[in-house]
Amino acid sequence: MNQLQQGITHSTNFINGEWVDSDECINVENPATGELVATIARAMPAHVDQAVSAARQCHNDRLMAGMVPYERMQLLHAIAGQIRVLSKRGGKVLCLENGKPLSAAEWEFEEAARYFEYYAGMADKIEGQSIPLGEGLVDFTEYEPFGVSAQIIPWNFPVSLVARSLAPALAAGNSVVIKSPELTPLAVALLGEAMINANVPPGAVNILCGYGHDTGAALVAHSDIDQIVFTGSVATGQSIMKAAVEHVVPCVMELGGKSAGVVFADADLDQVISSADVGNLFNSGQVCSAMSRLIVHESVYEEVKQRLVACFSAKSVGAGMDEADVTPILTNIQLDKIAAMCARAQEQGAHCLVGGAPLDQAGYFMPPTLIEAGANTEIAQQEVFGPVLVLMKFNAPQEAYDIANGTEFGLVAGVFTQDLSLALRASRALVAGQVFVNEWFAGGISTPFGGVGKSGFGREKGQEALYNYVRTKNIAIRLTP
């Protein structure tokens, strides 16, 4: 591994404030070329035991929970500053291992820093309440940290999603064991530097890179963890929940999506096309909350279709270092899955308007793909996780709601109309944890995010997420006369 060329200082696991090597390693590819980027030490179940033990000792010693809340606030601000120091070097690493545009990779470090700043501002605002029970009794609640939080991070936004769960966990006084994604672990490993330079207490943050079947399984089944946070596929989430049941460990699950935008007759079509562009093609569609279906009123359907064909056809496809509009799919396995779904859709009568097949070149490239398909077809029901938009039409509002709600998922949805009353009615009719009106991805760090149905449960982001990481204790006191 050429560490200087790739900007990688450490390629080992981070346990108890120190770098820990392994006899095994994991190879990391550049999806734009299929070539080796680097290797990273592979965490094994024994490393899980070390990391959980370090996190438990940190919690027992109250190195985080015992801090004055103002001190935790200062610590999170320090972490944010150190993450920003890494943004240029780390952005290059993330671009190479993940394939996303370099500017987007650098932005991800900025977003991670902002998560720490946001929750720094809440560290001293975790407040209980007083409950009146009458003369002679004092009753109140207080929040205390769970203890050891196990966090399983996906590969599509690894740095940002580490921060999304790590920052509130630390703000509440927990210690954390992170299982980084084995496909994109390098930029996450760099975060260990930020923890050292910010003087994070040893054991408060531990970062392991290993495979899900052994390292991840050992972590979620460990008898000494107090909480699990997972973002990823439905199947893996179900496996984790089965493991959590054994020790009655609470979970936060952010799983898959098949999100739909509904375009009414009076919609601003410029907003529709812009949202379809960003909502479907951002990160090459490798986003759980991507706009993967667009349900359009029949009166504007043909115009929307023609404009989408022009928009998708004009996009450049290439490497993240070249700032292409659409960058590679992370693995050849995922690329083959996307291609197979598109091929089956066409065999079943769907009409492919743009794209539909991988590019014949080095790397794992899928061009923007626009497909007309029925609401009950596989490609309109199952998550593709690629730059594939399914286009459908409707006549009456209830028909649109039935189509949008007709999958097993319920992560996000979108509404496009200039009628405020219709926008509100539609938002309430759509089964989703978050609804965007006239702009896809209109939310932010401060807006709660999560799904219903097989999209999971619990909420990330915003003030609401902070309460994932604390439990309520009630104290009732009989006063002495």
N, C-alpha and C positions, 0 to 999 in steps of 0.2 A: 504494500500500500504506500503510495506517495502522499504522505500526510501533508507536506508543505503545499503540494499542488492542489489538493482538495480542501485545504483549510481546516483539517481535522487535527486537533491536538490530542484528544483522548479517544480511544476505541475500546474501552473497557466498561464494566459495570460500576455504578456509584453506590456504595453501601457504607453507612455510618460515617459519611463525610470523607471517604477515601475511595480511590480507584482500585478495583479488585479484578484481577485477570481470571482467565479460564483456560483449561486445556482444549476446549472446543471453540469453534468460531462459526460465524454466519457471514456468507458472502452477500454483498449488497450491489445490485446492478443499476446501471443508468438506463432507464426505459427508453430513452431517445436513441440508444445505440445497441442495447443488449450487452454492453461491456461491463466488466467489473469496475466498480467505483472504489470499494474499500472492503475490508473485513472488520468485523467487530466481535469481541469476545462474547461467547454464547453463555448466558446464564442457565444454570441447571437447578434442579430442585434444591440442592444443598445451598445454593446462593439465595433462594427464596427464604429458607430457614434463617440465614444470616441477616437478611434484610428485614424480615418481620421481627426478629429478635431485637435488632437495633431500633426499629420503630417503637416496639413495645417498651424498651428501656427508656427511650426518649420520653415517651408518654408517662411512664411510671415516675420518672424523675421530674416531671412537669416542666420540661425545658421549653415547651410551647404553651401548654395550658396555664402554667404558672406565671407567664409574662403579664405585666400590666397591659391591658388592651392597647394603650398608646404605643407600647414597645412593639407589639405585633404589627401595628400600623406602620411604624418606622421600618420594620424588617421587610414588609411587603413592598414598600417604596424602594428600598435598597435593591431588592430582587429585580424590580422593574428596570431600574437604572442599569443593572448588570446585563439584563437581557438585551437592552438597547445597544450596549457595547458589542454584543455578539452579532448584531443584525446583518452586517455586511458579510462577514466570514460565514456565519451560520446560514445566511440566505443562499450563498453559493453551494454549500453542502446540501441544503434541502432541495435546491433546484436540480442538482445532479442525481440525488437518490430518488426523488419523487417525480421529476420531469416537469413540474409546473413552471411557469414563467419566472425568471429571476426576480422581477419586480414584485410578483405575488409572494415569492418565498421570503423576500426581505420584509414585505408587509406583514407576513405571518408573525415574525418576531415582534414587530410593532404592536400587533393586536395582542400578543401574549403579554407584553409589558403593560398594556392598558387594562387587561384583566386584573393584574396585580395591583394596579393603582385603584381600580374600581373597588376591589374588595378591601384594600387598605383603608379606604374611607368608611368601611362598615365594621372594621375590627373592634371599634369602641362603641358600637351601637347595637350590640346583641343584648337586648334588654328583656327582662322578665316582667311580670305584672303582679300587682297586689290584689288579692281577692277578699272582699269583705265577708266575714263569717259571724260577725256580731261581737258584742262586748266580751272581752277576755280572751279572744283568739286573734292571732296574727297569721295570715296565710299568704304565701307568695310563691311564685315560680322563678326558676332560674334555668338558664341553658348551660349545658356542659358538653364538651366535645365527646364524640363517640370513642375516640382512642386511635386505633390503627385503621386507616382507610386504604383499601386495595383498589387501584385504579388501572383499568385495562384500556389502552389508548389505540385508536385506529390509525391507519397509515395515510389517510387522505389529507388531514390537517394536523399532523402530529404535534407540532410545537404549540399551536393555538389551543388544541384540545387538552394538552397537558395543563396549560395555564387555566383553562376554563374550570377544571375540577380541582387542581392543586391550590390555586389562590384562595377560594373560599374555605377549603379544608384547613389551610394554615391560618387564615383569619380567625377561624373558630377555635384554634388551638389543638388541632389533630396532628398526628404524624402520618406520613404517607409512604406507601410502596407503589411505585409506578412500574407496570409492565409495558415497555415501549413496543411499537410494532416491529416485528422482525424484518419487514420489507423496507421500512424507512426509519431506522433507529439512530442514524448518525447525528442528525440535528438535535434530537432529544437528548442524546448523550452529552452534547455540548452544554446543556442546561446545568449539568453538574458543576461546571466552571462558575456559572452565575451564583449557584448556591454557596460555593466556597468563598467567592469574592464578596458576597453579601453577608458573610458570617452567619449563615443559617446553622442552628445547633445540629451537631452530629446526630444522625438517626431520624431527623425530622423529615428529610426527603431522601428517598432511596430509588434508584433508577436501574431496572434490570431489562436486558434485551435477551429474550429467549423465545422459543416456539410456544404456540398456544397449547399444544397437546401435552407438554410436560411442564414447562415453567408456568404458563398461565394456569393450567389445571392445578398445579401445586399451590399457587397463590390463592386462588378462590376457594380451595378446599382446606386451607390452613386453619387450624383450630384457634389461632390467636389473632385473627383479624376481626374487626368490629363492624365493618361496612364495606360494600363493594360498589364501585361506579364503573359502568361499562358502556362503551359506544361501539356498535358494530352490527353484525348480521343477526337476524332473528334466531337462526339455528344455534349460533354460539351463545347468544343471550339465554336461550332456553337451557343450554348445558350448564351455564354459570348459575342460573337460578336453582337448578337441581342440586348443585353442589352447596349453594348457600342454605338450602333447606336443612341440611344435615346439622348445621350449627346455629340455625335460626338467625342468620345474618341479614340485615336489611340491605336492599339494593336500590340503585338508581339505574334504569335501563333506557338508553336512547338507541333505538334499533332502526329498522329500515323504513323506507318511504316509497310512495308511488303518487307523488303530489300532483294535483291538477289545478290549472288556472281556468276560470270560467269567464268568457268574454261575452258581454251583453251587447245588444245592437247599438247602444249609444256610446260604446267605449271609445276612448282616444286611442286610435290604432298605432300611433307613434309610441305610446306607452306600452302597448301590447307587444310590439315587435322588440322594443328595447328590453322589456322584461323577459321575453322568450330567449333573446340572445344571451343575457347574463344568467338567467335562471336555468337554462339548459346547458350552456356551453362553458360556464365558469368551471375551472379545474377539470375540463374535459368531461363534464357531467358526473364526475366522481364525488358527488355531494349527496348526502342522505336527503336533504331538503330541496333537491333540484326540481325544477319544473319538468316533469317527465311526461305530462299529458296536458293538452290544451283543448278545451271544449268550447267551441265557438258558435255563436248564434248564426243560423242559416243565412240571415240577411247580409252578414259581413264575412261569411266563411270564405268565399272565393277570393276576396281581396286580401284577407289575412293569409291565406295559403300562398298566393302569388308573392306577397311581400316576404314571407318566411323563406320561400324558395330562393329569392334573391339574396336575402340576408345570409342564409346558411351557405349558399354557393360561393359567396365572396370571401369566406373566412380562409385565412392561411392556416396550414397545418404543419407543425414542425417542432423543433426543440425549444425547451424553455429558455435556454441561453440566448436563443434568437428572438425571444419575445413573440413567438407565434401566437395567433389567436386561439388555436386549439393545439394543445400539447399532448404528449403520448399517454396512453393508458399504462397503468403501472406495471402490469405483467402480461406476458404472452397468454397465460391461462385466462385472465380476465378478458383480454382482447378476443380470444377464441369464443368465450361465452357470449360476448356481445354480438359477434358476427353470426354465431349459430342462432341466437334469438331473432336477429333480423332476417336470416334466411328462412327460418320456420314461419315467420310472420308472412313473408311473401308467398311461401308455399300454401299457406292457409287463406290466401286471397287479399292480403294487405297490399297497398300500393306504395312503393318507395319513391318519393319525390326527389330526394337528394341523398347522396351517400349510400349507405347500406352494406358496404364491404370494406375490410381493412385495406390500407394502402400497401402496395407491393414495394416495400423498401425496408431498410434496416430500422430497427426499433419497433415499437408497438403502437402504431398510429391508426386511429379510427376517425374518419372525417365526420363533420357534422351530418347528422342523418335525420331526415324528416319523413315520417311514415303515416299514411292514412290507414287506420285500422278500426275494427269494431271494438266496442267497449268490453266485450267478454273474451277477447283474444289474449293469449299469453303475454304478448308484448305490452298490452294495455293493463294487465293485471299484476305482473311481476316486476320487481325492481331490476333495471338494466345496469345501472351504475356506469353509464357512459353517455356520450353526446348524442342521444337518441330521443327525439320528441315525437310523441304519438298525437296525431291531429284527429279530432272528432267534431261533429256538429250536433246542435240541439235546436229545438223549436220553442218549447216552453220552459220556464225556470225550473219547475220540478223535475223535468227530464234531465236538465244539467246537474241538479243536485244528486239525483239517483245515480248518474254515471260517475260523478266525482266521488260519491260515498260508496261506490260499488266495489271496493277492494278491501282486503284485510288490513290495510294500513290507515293511519290517520295522523301523519306528522304535520305537514303544513298544507295550505291551500291558497288560492289567489282569486280575487274578484276584480273585474275591470268594468267599470261603469261610471258615468258622471252623475248618477242619481244616488244621493246619499242614503235615502230610505231603502232603496234596492240594495245598496252595498251592505247596509247593516242587516237586512233580512237574509241576504245570501250568506253573510259571514256567520250568522247564527245557524243557518241550515246546514252548513258544511261541517262534517265531522273531522276535526283537526285540532291539534294543540295550538296552532298559530295560523292566522289568516292575514295575508298581505292584500291590501287594496290599492290598485293602480301602480304598484311597484313591487316586483319580486325582490326578496331579501331586504324589505324595508325596515326590519328590526335591527337590533344592535346588542351590545354587551349588556345593556341594562334591561332588555326585554326577555321575560322567561321563555324558555324553549324546551319542547318535549312533545311526546305524542300520546295517542290513545290507540287502543287495539294492539295489533302486532308491531306498532311503532314504539311501544314501550310505555314506561310510566316514570313519574318523578319529573322534575324540571331542572334544567341547567340554565345558567345566566340569570342576571338580575338579582334583586334582593331575595326573591323566593328561593333561589338555589342555595343561599347561605344556610337555610334551615334543613337542608339535606345532611349537614355535617354536625348537627347538634341534637341532643335529646333533652326533653323537658323533665326537670325535677321539681316536684311540688314539696314545699316545706310548710307544715302546719304546727303552730306553737300555741300551747295553752299558757297564758300569762299567770304568773304567781300573784295571788291577791295582795 
